[in-house]
Amino acid sequence: MSKFKELSLIEPILQNLTEAGYVTPTPIQEQSIPILLQKHDLLGIAQTGTGKTAAFTLPMLQLLSGRDFSLTPCEPRSLILAPTRELASQIKASLDKYGKNLKLKNAVIFGGVGQAAQVAALRNGLDILIATPGRLLDLMNQGHCRLNKVQFFVLDEADRMLDMGFINDIKKIVPKLPQERQTLLFSATMPGEIAKLAHNLLKNPKRVEVTPPSTTVERINQRLIHVKKADKYQLLRKVIEEESSELTLVFTRTKHGANKIVDYLAHFKIASAAIHGNKSQSAREKALEDFKAGKIKILIATDIAARGIDVQGVSHVINYDLPVEAESYVHRIGRTARAGRDGDAISFCDETERDALKRIEKTIGLKLPADNFVGTPEASVKMTKPQGKPFRDPRAKPKNNNREQSQKPRSPEAPRSDRPRSEHPQRPRTQGNTGGPENRKQTKVGFKFRNRK
């Protein structure tokens, strides 16, 4: 395998790579960088964790460097589209790291935050714009961004764009790009809709495929545990306490489910945080930074974050809920076993997820080794933090508070529905409510005295 210095990269970029501790390129980097430096279009098929971000950012930085002209406001020179805020932020961080001292300006725009700072960045001129499709289209419609000077267009995680419903936004953005440009499309899988999109976007592209589509990384130890739905909380706590000593990423199907897991673990003094679409951008960034720094060891996420989390040292990925789409399984477990390390992927399967399991095993071409887990009844868990509703064991019988209330003696003064209205205790009238002339000045608008003459 070659080294970065053998890929015709300029010295400033090589120095930045050395400072970041990168010496040897990954297979997709080794194959893609020479093609892109020759200004060919590229179709890259690669799983998460293969280093594809550097595969397109390094040659882009080199080809854009050496600018000797002023930037035009609101007209970026290159555009990178990403499906999620997390992935867009990750790409910007890579550009900042690899492009240090190159004097190239980049900015990231996405929804969920105010647009004032993003509009200001566009007006100052940009070499590289990283964006999610929805916010970019909004700013284009408002006249804050024009794409007629884009030289490089990158569509990252194209299949995820399709899953999240961004394909129509992309079809609206592409016609605004100039015909003469270099286009790169990266995808972990190649469904028919993405193949059609690639055919329309790319001109005589070079194809780079480092692993077969929808196959999983060999370094990941994959396991399956059959469990009743009500026992999943106990099983998760058991795995965390007995097996996971490093960073653990837990995937759930719903946002509400992620919050409930955080609440449950908090009762047992296990610190965790949730990251999903209902969280504000600042809350998502804080949770991710705490996870990267090791302040919290467990991060609960929905699939929206599956490809936007790039954290070294994730030892375990736990599929608390199996994904509906089999391809998402590959993207989820791709968060572990990075940078040549081994990792564990543990999937919980309840009685309602058997069909999803069959689709996953068919997609990855592997029968997952399986165990069984049977939980024991747990007492109700009262929340120590006001993050959500108190957790209760789904198998516990609800308390009959109405029966307890019905046994309390009724106060003799309490009105009863079967008591005549005339027998209800009457509140004595105060002197101020007599309706006399001396009180009429204090009468509020809309208030009528019953005895006023």
GIVENSUL-V827309 format. One line per field, one symbol per residue. burial: 1 if it has 9 or more other C-alpha atoms within 8 Angstrom, else 0. A space follows every 10 residues. Layout:
burial=???
This chain:
burial=0011001010 0111011100 0000100111 1111111001 1111111111 1101111111 1101100000 1111111111 1111111111 1101101111 0001011111 1000000110 1111111111 1111111011 0001111011 1111111111 1100010011 0010011100 1111111111 0001100100 0100110110 0011100011 1111111100 1110111011 0001011111 1110101111 1111111000 1111110000 0011001101 1100011111 1111111110 0001111111 1110011111 1111111100 0111111111 0011011011 1011000000 0010000000 1010000000 1110010000 0000000000 0000000000 0000000000 0011100010 0000000000 000
